[in-house]
Amino acid sequence: MGIVAGLDSSSDSTRIVVCDADTGAVLRQGHAPHPLEPKATDVDPQAWLLSLGEAATGGLLEGVQAIGVSAQPNGLVPLDRQGALVRPALVGNDKRAQVAAADLVEGLGGRQAWAEAVGLVPQAGMPVAKLRWLARTEPEHAQRIAMVLQPHDWLVWQLLGRPARRTTDRGAASATGYWSARTGAYRPDLVDLALGHQAVLPEVLAPAEAAGTTPEGLLISAGTGETMAAALGLGLGTGDAVVSLGASGSVMAVHHEALTDPDGMITSYADGAGTHLPVVHTSNAVRALRGTAELLGVESLDELSALALESTPGASGLVLLPYLEGERTPRLPHTAGTLSGLRRESMKPEHLARAAFEGMLCGIADAMEVLRSRGVEVRRVFLLGAAAGLPAVQAVAPGVFGAQVVVPQPAEYAALGAARQAAWALGVSQGTLSPAVPPVWQGAAAQVFEPGEELAVGQAVRQQYVATRNQIHPGAFSA
């Protein structure tokens, strides 16, 4: 069918992969950092274009017939009536809108009202909260805003030569706070609530629909957010979940419908393939491991992992509730972590190390159970993040999760997903692919771990954790 490219404009750089459209085999790759100050929250979007141009040098895109774009989530590009930038873009790691997000929650009548309206509760990083922050702190800029785009929308618009038509996709739209994955429609009243007036919103394209064609004949697909592109790149399907292990954690799964959660624990995203990606976040994941390593005087997580494997499942009765930064799941924002089960025989470094790994993964399992309790099937779990490679994580996770665990080899999955979407749109335009099913590409190279005979042991560890959590925080998960 030809050659396609996927580009991922993340928070710090642009990554491009060029792939065979039929198989997904990577033919060429490019990378360039964004010319930005570290941790910048106000960004000139031109930096993204400069980075893109540098990443594509050396004939990288020669022979490419279609391009897909993914980009950092939760950014906001505010434009005036002429399409000019009102002020620098606000990017996703900006936490200044925390108070604005809380104001929005109260303004609509609480968490349940937001969950029912758009499938999520506003957080500081979301575009809807950024609009409220601008309205409150920069009213002169807010009054000039006539259109709002996200980074992937803006990049697609630029690649197409800034046409009158501006587009997005359902995946990126579902993260804004003013588009509902359940209804497939915008809520302009929520833009008004946040900004104080209406603004033009980009047209939401179907997953296999093209955003347009450049004057040179290069097809540009709809594009999507980074999370949704990574799901496409991993080849996720029904029964698959992704656990991301950063300082905080998240569980994301493929589901056939949008979920409305009155407690607001589930964030209901759409994906880039026509289905849905409900997500549950935890406030604590690898930070619990790092804190334990510091407490024990262990220099690295690799050493902590080796120490943990000197212990046995259940950590000699030690249970760590890893709520070091409060917790989102369950909703205990002002609590602290707890170490339970101390006895003379359990007061050994290896047992505390084991309890840290078991506590972190049981906290993730709590988030997974929120999805399972709503009918989401989880048979296979993809583990992402540097901690996914730790032997202690790989030993504990299958039994605690009660599922096969897959640890993919490092790759540019968001860029690969964008390329797969480009191949899909190209195939549909040529009449060789159905708009209902993305192209089947080769799966990610990965290690696979089965629960096997350790399933019963892992579930006993999980039950020990749940009993301790219920004793210390009774009713934490009761609605």
C-alpha positions as CSV (number, residue, x, y, z in Angstrom):
1,M,0.0,0.0,0.0
2,G,2.9,2.3,0.5
3,I,4.8,4.2,3.1
4,V,3.4,6.3,6.0
5,A,4.8,8.3,8.9
6,G,3.7,9.0,12.4
7,L,5.0,12.0,14.4
8,D,4.6,12.4,18.1
9,S,5.1,15.9,19.5
10,S,5.5,15.2,23.2
11,S,6.2,17.7,26.0
12,D,10.0,17.8,25.2
13,S,10.6,16.6,21.7
14,T,9.3,15.4,18.3
15,R,9.7,11.7,17.3
16,I,9.0,10.5,13.8
17,V,8.7,6.9,12.6
18,V,8.4,6.0,8.9
19,C,6.6,2.6,8.4
20,D,5.5,0.2,5.8
21,A,1.8,0.8,5.5
22,D,0.9,-2.9,5.3
23,T,3.0,-4.4,8.1
24,G,4.0,-1.5,10.3
25,A,7.7,-2.4,10.0
26,V,9.7,0.7,10.9
27,L,11.8,1.9,8.0
28,R,13.3,5.1,9.3
29,Q,13.2,7.2,12.5
30,G,13.9,10.8,13.4
31,H,14.1,12.8,16.7
32,A,14.7,16.4,17.7
33,P,14.2,18.2,21.1
34,H,11.8,21.2,21.3
35,P,13.8,24.5,21.6
36,L,12.2,25.3,24.9
37,E,13.2,26.0,28.5
38,P,12.9,22.9,30.7
39,K,9.5,22.6,32.4
40,A,8.1,25.6,30.5
41,T,4.3,26.1,30.9
42,D,3.9,28.9,28.4
43,V,5.1,27.8,25.0
44,D,5.3,29.4,21.6
45,P,3.8,26.6,19.3
46,Q,6.3,27.5,16.6
47,A,8.8,25.6,18.7
48,W,6.9,22.4,17.9
49,L,7.2,23.2,14.2
50,L,10.9,23.9,14.4
51,S,11.4,20.6,16.2
52,L,9.3,18.8,13.6
53,G,11.4,20.2,10.8
54,E,14.6,19.2,12.4
55,A,13.4,15.7,13.1
56,A,12.4,15.3,9.5
57,T,15.8,16.3,8.0
58,G,17.9,14.1,5.7
59,G,15.1,13.0,3.5
60,L,13.3,11.2,6.3
61,L,9.9,11.7,4.8
62,E,10.9,10.8,1.2
63,G,8.2,8.6,-0.4
64,V,5.7,9.0,2.5
65,Q,2.1,9.1,1.3
66,A,0.3,9.9,4.6
67,I,1.2,11.3,8.0
68,G,-0.5,10.9,11.3
69,V,0.0,13.3,14.3
70,S,-0.1,12.7,18.0
71,A,0.8,15.3,20.5
72,Q,1.0,16.0,24.2
73,P,-2.3,15.9,25.9
74,N,-4.1,18.7,27.7
75,G,-2.5,21.6,26.0
76,L,-4.4,24.7,25.0
77,V,-3.7,26.9,21.9
78,P,-5.9,30.0,22.2
79,L,-6.5,31.8,18.8
80,D,-8.3,35.0,17.9
81,R,-10.8,35.5,15.1
82,Q,-8.0,35.7,12.5
83,G,-6.3,32.5,13.7
84,A,-3.5,34.3,15.4
85,L,-2.1,33.3,18.7
86,V,-3.7,35.3,21.6
87,R,-0.9,34.3,24.0
88,P,1.6,31.5,24.3
89,A,0.0,28.0,24.5
90,L,-0.6,26.5,27.9
91,V,0.8,22.9,28.1
92,G,-0.4,19.9,30.0
93,N,2.1,20.0,32.9
94,D,0.8,23.4,34.0
95,K,-0.7,23.2,37.5
96,R,-1.7,26.8,37.9
97,A,-5.4,26.0,37.2
98,Q,-6.0,23.9,40.3
99,V,-8.3,26.5,41.9
100,A,-10.0,27.1,38.5
101,A,-10.7,23.4,38.2
102,A,-12.3,23.3,41.7
103,D,-14.4,26.4,40.8
104,L,-15.7,24.6,37.7
105,V,-16.6,21.5,39.7
106,E,-18.6,23.6,42.1
107,G,-20.0,25.8,39.3
108,L,-21.7,22.9,37.6
109,G,-23.0,21.3,40.8
110,G,-20.3,18.8,41.8
111,R,-18.3,15.8,40.6
112,Q,-21.3,13.8,39.6
113,A,-22.7,16.6,37.4
114,W,-19.4,16.7,35.5
115,A,-19.2,12.9,35.2
116,E,-22.6,12.8,33.7
117,A,-22.0,15.7,31.4
118,V,-18.7,14.8,29.8
119,G,-17.4,11.6,31.6
120,L,-14.7,13.3,33.6
121,V,-14.1,15.7,36.5
122,P,-12.0,18.8,35.7
123,Q,-8.4,18.7,36.8
124,A,-5.8,21.4,36.6
125,G,-4.2,20.1,33.4
126,M,-7.4,20.0,31.3
127,P,-8.2,22.6,28.7
128,V,-11.5,23.5,30.3
129,A,-9.7,24.4,33.5
130,K,-7.1,26.4,31.6
131,L,-9.9,28.4,30.0
132,R,-11.3,29.2,33.4
133,W,-7.8,30.2,34.7
134,L,-7.3,32.5,31.7
135,A,-10.8,34.1,32.3
136,R,-9.9,34.8,35.9
137,T,-6.2,35.8,35.7
138,E,-5.8,37.2,32.1
139,P,-9.3,38.5,31.3
140,E,-7.9,40.8,28.5
141,H,-6.5,37.7,26.7
142,A,-9.6,35.6,27.5
143,Q,-11.9,38.1,25.8
144,R,-9.9,37.9,22.6
145,I,-10.1,34.1,22.4
146,A,-12.4,33.1,19.5
147,M,-11.1,29.5,18.9
148,V,-9.4,26.9,21.0
149,L,-7.2,24.0,19.7
150,Q,-5.1,21.4,21.3
151,P,-1.4,20.8,20.3
152,H,-2.3,18.0,17.9
153,D,-5.1,20.0,16.3
154,W,-2.8,23.0,15.8
155,L,0.0,20.9,14.2
156,V,-2.5,19.2,11.8
157,W,-3.8,22.7,10.9
158,Q,-0.3,23.9,10.2
159,L,0.7,20.9,8.1
160,L,-2.4,21.5,5.9
161,G,-1.5,25.2,5.4
162,R,-3.9,26.7,7.9
163,P,-7.1,26.1,6.0
164,A,-10.5,27.5,7.1
165,R,-11.5,24.1,8.4
166,R,-10.0,23.1,11.8
167,T,-10.3,19.6,13.0
168,T,-9.6,17.2,15.9
169,D,-10.5,13.6,16.7
170,R,-12.7,12.0,19.3
171,G,-9.7,10.8,21.4
172,A,-8.3,14.3,21.8
173,A,-11.7,15.9,22.2
174,S,-12.6,13.6,25.0
175,A,-9.8,15.0,27.1
176,T,-10.9,18.6,26.9
177,G,-13.7,18.7,29.5
178,Y,-16.2,20.1,27.0
179,W,-16.8,17.0,24.7
180,S,-18.6,13.9,25.8
181,A,-17.4,10.5,24.8
182,R,-20.8,9.1,25.7
183,T,-22.9,11.4,23.4
184,G,-20.1,12.2,20.9
185,A,-21.0,15.9,21.1
186,Y,-19.5,19.1,22.4
187,R,-21.0,20.9,25.4
188,P,-20.6,24.6,24.4
189,D,-22.2,25.6,27.6
190,L,-19.2,24.3,29.5
191,V,-16.9,26.5,27.3
192,D,-19.1,29.4,28.3
193,L,-19.0,28.4,31.9
194,A,-15.2,28.3,31.8
195,L,-14.3,31.2,29.5
196,G,-17.3,33.5,29.9
197,H,-18.2,33.4,26.2
198,Q,-18.5,31.0,23.3
199,A,-15.5,30.0,21.2
200,V,-15.3,28.0,17.9
201,L,-14.3,24.4,18.5
202,P,-12.7,22.1,15.9
203,E,-14.7,19.6,13.9
204,V,-14.4,16.1,15.4
205,L,-13.4,13.6,12.8
206,A,-14.0,9.8,12.7
207,P,-11.0,7.6,13.4
208,A,-10.2,6.7,9.8
209,E,-11.2,10.1,8.3
210,A,-8.6,12.3,6.8
211,A,-8.2,15.9,8.0
212,G,-7.1,16.9,4.5
213,T,-4.4,16.7,1.8
214,T,-1.5,19.1,1.4
215,P,-0.9,20.9,-1.9
216,E,1.8,18.3,-2.6
217,G,-0.7,15.5,-2.3
218,L,0.3,14.2,1.2
219,L,-2.7,12.9,3.1
220,I,-2.9,14.0,6.8
221,S,-5.0,11.8,9.0
222,A,-7.2,13.0,11.9
223,G,-4.4,12.6,14.4
224,T,-5.1,12.1,18.1
225,G,-3.8,12.6,21.6
226,E,-0.6,10.9,22.8
227,T,-2.4,8.4,25.1
228,M,-4.8,7.3,22.3
229,A,-2.0,7.1,19.8
230,A,0.0,4.9,22.2
231,A,-3.0,2.5,22.5
232,L,-3.1,2.2,18.7
233,G,0.7,1.7,18.6
234,L,0.5,-1.1,21.1
235,G,-2.4,-2.8,19.2
236,L,-4.8,-2.8,22.2
237,G,-8.1,-4.5,21.9
238,T,-11.0,-5.6,24.1
239,G,-9.7,-7.4,27.2
240,D,-6.5,-5.3,27.2
241,A,-5.4,-2.8,29.9
242,V,-2.4,-0.6,30.2
243,V,-0.8,0.1,33.6
244,S,1.5,3.1,33.6
245,L,4.0,3.2,36.4
246,G,5.3,6.7,37.0
247,A,5.6,8.6,40.2
248,S,1.8,8.3,40.1
249,G,0.0,5.4,38.3
250,S,-2.9,4.8,36.0
251,V,-4.9,1.9,34.6
252,M,-6.5,2.3,31.1
253,A,-8.5,-0.3,29.4
254,V,-10.3,-0.8,26.1
255,H,-14.1,-0.9,26.5
256,H,-17.1,-0.9,24.1
257,E,-18.9,2.0,25.7
258,A,-18.2,5.2,27.6
259,L,-18.6,4.9,31.4
260,T,-20.2,7.4,33.7
261,D,-18.9,7.3,37.2
262,P,-20.8,9.3,39.8
263,D,-17.7,9.4,42.1
264,G,-15.5,10.8,39.3
265,M,-12.8,8.1,39.7
266,I,-13.2,7.0,36.1
267,T,-12.1,9.4,33.4
268,S,-14.0,8.4,30.3
269,Y,-11.9,8.9,27.2
270,A,-12.6,7.9,23.6
271,D,-9.8,6.2,21.8
272,G,-8.4,6.5,18.3
273,A,-10.1,3.3,17.0
274,G,-13.8,4.0,17.5
275,T,-14.1,2.5,21.0
276,H,-13.4,3.9,24.5
277,L,-10.5,4.1,27.0
278,P,-11.8,4.5,30.6
279,V,-8.9,5.5,32.8
280,V,-8.5,5.4,36.6
281,H,-5.6,7.2,38.2
282,T,-3.7,6.7,41.5
283,S,-1.6,9.4,43.2
284,N,1.1,6.9,44.3
285,A,3.1,4.4,42.3
286,V,6.9,4.5,41.9
287,R,7.2,7.3,44.5
288,A,6.4,4.6,47.1
289,L,9.3,2.6,45.8
290,R,11.7,5.5,45.9
291,G,10.6,6.5,49.4
292,T,11.2,3.0,50.6
293,A,14.6,2.9,48.9
294,E,15.6,6.1,50.7
295,L,14.3,4.8,54.0
296,L,16.4,1.6,53.7
297,G,19.5,3.4,52.4
298,V,19.3,1.5,49.1
299,E,20.8,3.4,46.2
300,S,18.6,2.2,43.3
301,L,15.3,0.6,42.5
302,D,17.2,-2.3,41.0
303,E,18.8,-2.9,44.4
304,L,15.4,-2.5,46.1
305,S,13.9,-5.1,43.7
306,A,16.7,-7.6,44.5
307,L,16.2,-7.0,48.2
308,A,12.4,-7.6,47.9
309,L,12.9,-10.9,46.2
310,E,14.8,-12.1,49.3
311,S,11.5,-11.9,51.1
312,T,8.4,-14.1,50.4
313,P,4.9,-13.3,49.1
314,G,3.0,-11.4,51.8
315,A,6.2,-9.8,53.1
316,S,6.0,-11.7,56.4
317,G,2.7,-10.0,57.2
318,L,3.8,-6.4,56.4
319,V,1.3,-4.3,54.4
320,L,2.1,-0.9,53.1
321,L,-0.8,1.3,52.1
322,P,1.2,3.6,49.8
323,Y,-0.8,6.8,50.2
324,L,2.2,9.1,50.5
325,E,0.7,12.0,48.6
326,G,-2.9,11.3,49.7
327,E,-4.8,9.2,47.1
328,R,-7.2,9.6,44.2
329,T,-8.3,5.9,44.1
330,P,-9.8,5.5,46.7
331,R,-10.6,9.2,47.2
332,L,-8.5,10.0,50.3
333,P,-6.8,13.3,49.3
334,H,-5.7,14.2,52.8
335,T,-4.6,10.8,54.2
336,A,-1.1,9.4,54.6
337,G,0.6,6.1,54.0
338,T,0.4,3.3,56.6
339,L,2.7,0.4,57.4
340,S,0.8,-2.4,59.1
341,G,1.7,-5.8,60.5
342,L,5.0,-5.0,62.3
343,R,6.2,-7.9,64.4
344,R,9.7,-8.7,65.5
345,E,10.2,-11.3,62.7
346,S,8.9,-8.9,60.0
347,M,11.2,-6.0,60.9
348,K,13.7,-6.8,58.3
349,P,14.8,-4.7,55.2
350,E,13.8,-7.4,52.7
351,H,10.2,-7.6,54.1
352,L,9.7,-3.8,53.9
353,A,11.1,-3.8,50.3
354,R,8.6,-6.6,49.4
355,A,5.8,-4.7,51.1
356,A,6.6,-1.6,49.0
357,F,6.3,-3.5,45.7
358,E,3.1,-5.4,46.8
359,G,1.6,-2.2,48.2
360,M,2.2,-0.3,45.0
361,L,0.8,-3.0,42.8
362,C,-2.2,-3.7,45.1
363,G,-3.0,0.1,44.9
364,I,-2.9,-0.2,41.1
365,A,-5.1,-3.4,41.4
366,D,-7.6,-1.2,43.4
367,A,-7.8,1.1,40.4
368,M,-8.2,-1.9,38.1
369,E,-11.0,-3.2,40.2
370,V,-12.9,0.0,39.8
371,L,-13.0,-0.7,36.0
372,R,-13.7,-4.4,36.4
373,S,-16.7,-3.6,38.8
374,R,-18.2,-1.6,35.9
375,G,-18.0,-4.6,33.4
376,V,-14.6,-3.8,31.9
377,E,-12.8,-7.0,30.9
378,V,-9.2,-7.3,31.8
379,R,-7.4,-10.4,30.6
380,R,-4.1,-8.9,29.6
381,V,-2.2,-6.1,31.2
382,F,0.6,-4.1,29.4
383,L,3.0,-2.7,31.9
384,L,4.7,0.6,30.9
385,G,7.3,2.8,32.6
386,A,10.9,2.2,33.7
387,A,9.7,0.3,36.8
388,A,8.0,-2.3,34.6
389,G,11.4,-3.9,33.9
390,L,12.1,-4.5,37.6
391,P,12.1,-8.3,38.4
392,A,10.1,-7.7,41.6
393,V,7.4,-6.0,39.7
394,Q,7.3,-8.8,37.1
395,A,7.2,-11.4,39.9
396,V,4.3,-9.8,41.8
397,A,2.1,-8.2,39.2
398,P,0.6,-11.3,37.4
399,G,-0.8,-12.8,40.6
400,V,-2.0,-9.5,42.1
401,F,-3.7,-8.4,38.9
402,G,-5.0,-11.9,38.1
403,A,-4.0,-11.5,34.5
404,Q,-1.3,-12.1,31.9
405,V,1.3,-9.3,32.1
406,V,3.0,-8.0,29.0
407,V,6.1,-5.8,29.3
408,P,6.7,-4.3,25.8
409,Q,10.2,-3.5,24.7
410,P,10.8,0.3,24.6
411,A,9.6,1.8,21.4
412,E,7.9,5.0,20.1
413,Y,4.4,3.7,20.6
414,A,2.6,7.1,20.2
415,A,4.4,7.8,16.9
416,L,3.7,4.2,15.8
417,G,0.0,4.7,16.6
418,A,-0.1,7.9,14.6
419,A,1.5,6.1,11.7
420,R,-1.0,3.2,12.0
421,Q,-3.8,5.8,11.9
422,A,-2.2,7.4,8.8
423,A,-2.1,3.9,7.1
424,W,-5.8,3.4,8.0
425,A,-6.9,6.8,6.5
426,L,-4.7,6.1,3.4
427,G,-6.3,2.6,2.9
428,V,-9.8,4.0,3.3
429,S,-9.1,6.7,0.7
430,Q,-7.8,4.1,-1.7
431,G,-10.7,1.7,-1.0
432,T,-8.5,-1.1,0.4
433,L,-9.4,-0.8,4.1
434,S,-12.7,-0.5,6.0
435,P,-13.3,2.6,8.0
436,A,-14.5,0.3,10.8
437,V,-11.3,-1.6,11.4
438,P,-7.7,-0.3,11.6
439,P,-5.0,-2.2,9.7
440,V,-3.5,-5.2,11.4
441,W,0.2,-4.5,12.2
442,Q,2.8,-6.8,13.7
443,G,2.6,-6.8,17.5
444,A,5.1,-5.2,19.9
445,A,8.1,-7.3,20.9
446,A,7.5,-8.0,24.6
447,Q,8.2,-10.3,27.6
448,V,5.1,-12.2,28.8
449,F,4.4,-13.3,32.3
450,E,1.6,-15.6,33.3
451,P,0.0,-15.8,36.8
452,G,0.1,-19.6,36.5
453,E,0.6,-21.4,39.8
454,E,1.3,-18.1,41.6
455,L,-2.2,-16.9,41.0
456,A,-3.5,-18.2,44.4
457,V,-0.5,-16.7,46.2
458,G,-1.0,-13.4,44.5
459,Q,-4.7,-13.2,45.3
460,A,-3.8,-14.0,49.0
461,V,-1.5,-11.0,49.0
462,R,-4.2,-8.9,47.5
463,Q,-6.7,-10.1,50.1
464,Q,-4.3,-9.2,52.9
465,Y,-3.9,-5.7,51.4
466,V,-7.7,-5.2,51.0
467,A,-8.4,-6.4,54.6
468,T,-5.8,-3.9,55.9
469,R,-7.2,-1.1,53.8
470,N,-10.7,-1.8,54.9
471,Q,-9.7,-1.8,58.5
472,I,-7.8,1.5,58.4
473,H,-10.0,3.3,55.8
474,P,-13.5,1.7,56.2
475,G,-15.8,2.5,53.4
476,A,-13.1,4.1,51.3
477,F,-14.7,2.6,48.1
478,S,-18.3,2.9,49.2
479,A,-20.2,5.4,47.0
